[in-house]
Each structure stands twice: as C-alpha cells, then as structure tokens.
C-alpha cells in the first residue's frame, strides 16, 4: 500500500508528493507551484485546480493525501479584575 503524505498537500515537498500513486516529479512540482501561487488547498477536491489532476487521478490520490485541519485563531482570554 502506498505511503500517505503525512504532512499533507499544503506542506508537502515535491519529493514527498512523488510518493503518492500517480504523482511524478512534474505533477508534484505543479502542486507546489499552484499552492505557492494561490495559497493552501481548502479541501482535497481543490487539487483538481492543478493542471493534470482530473477526476480519475484525484480518486486514486484521495486515500493518500490530506490538506490538514483548519486551525482556529487563538481567542484572547479576558481578564476580569
């Protein structure tokens, strides 16, 4: 079974992305370039915005990728005096 990209598609390097089934160096670079130009992916489905990633490839990749969890901004604690 292929190794999952533990760091997710929003932080993975080209080398890490090539471990995903169906992703070679050129598609991995396209993912990184797209992410750098447009910001982080909000969902795995957003990977289809990358040239060369269609329905079939996305379906093959889906079990191996994550985009990470949304991080809530820290709430400031109010001090009561």
C-alpha positions as CSV (number, residue, x, y, z in Angstrom):
1,X,0.0,0.0,0.0
2,X,1.4,3.4,-0.9
3,X,2.6,5.6,1.9
4,X,0.3,8.5,2.8
5,X,1.7,12.0,2.8
6,X,1.8,12.7,6.4
7,X,2.5,16.4,6.1
8,X,-0.5,16.9,3.8
9,X,-0.7,18.6,0.4
10,X,-0.5,22.1,1.9
11,X,3.0,21.5,3.3
12,X,4.5,18.5,1.4
13,X,7.6,19.0,-0.7
14,X,8.0,17.9,-4.3
15,X,9.8,14.8,-3.0
16,X,7.1,13.9,-0.5
17,X,4.4,14.4,-3.1
18,X,6.1,12.0,-5.6
19,X,5.4,9.2,-3.1
20,X,1.7,9.4,-3.9
21,X,0.4,6.9,-6.5
22,X,0.1,8.6,-9.9
23,X,2.2,11.7,-9.0
24,X,5.6,12.1,-10.6
25,X,8.0,15.0,-10.3
26,X,6.3,17.2,-12.8
27,X,2.8,16.9,-11.2
28,X,4.3,17.3,-7.7
29,X,6.0,20.5,-8.8
30,X,2.7,21.7,-10.3
31,X,1.0,21.1,-7.0
32,X,3.7,23.0,-5.1
33,X,3.7,25.8,-7.7
34,X,-0.1,26.1,-7.5
35,X,-0.1,26.2,-3.7
36,X,2.6,28.9,-3.7
37,X,0.7,31.0,-6.2
38,X,-2.8,30.5,-4.8
39,X,-2.4,29.7,-1.1
40,X,-3.3,26.5,0.7
41,X,-5.8,24.0,-0.5
42,X,-9.1,24.1,1.4
43,X,-10.0,20.6,0.5
44,X,-8.6,17.6,-1.3
45,X,-11.0,18.3,-4.1
46,X,-9.2,21.6,-4.7
47,X,-6.3,19.6,-6.1
48,X,-8.3,19.4,-9.3
49,X,-7.4,23.0,-9.9
50,X,-3.9,21.9,-10.6
51,X,-3.2,21.2,-14.3
52,X,-3.1,17.5,-15.0
53,X,-5.2,16.4,-12.0
54,X,-8.6,15.2,-13.0
55,X,-11.3,13.0,-11.5
56,X,-9.6,9.7,-12.0
57,X,-6.2,10.8,-10.6
58,X,-7.9,12.6,-7.7
59,X,-9.8,9.4,-6.9
60,X,-6.6,7.4,-6.9
61,X,-4.8,10.0,-4.7
62,X,-7.6,10.7,-2.3
63,X,-6.8,8.0,0.3
64,X,-3.1,9.2,0.4
65,X,-3.5,12.9,0.8
66,X,-4.8,15.4,3.3
67,X,-5.0,19.2,3.4
68,X,-4.6,19.4,7.1
69,X,-7.1,20.7,9.6
70,X,-8.4,24.2,9.8
71,X,-6.8,26.0,12.7
72,X,-9.0,28.2,14.7
73,X,-7.4,31.5,15.7
74,X,-6.5,31.7,19.3
75,X,-9.0,33.5,21.4
76,X,-7.7,36.0,23.8
77,X,-8.6,35.4,27.4
78,X,-10.3,38.4,29.0
79,X,-9.0,39.2,32.4
80,X,-11.6,40.1,35.0
81,X,-10.4,42.3,37.7
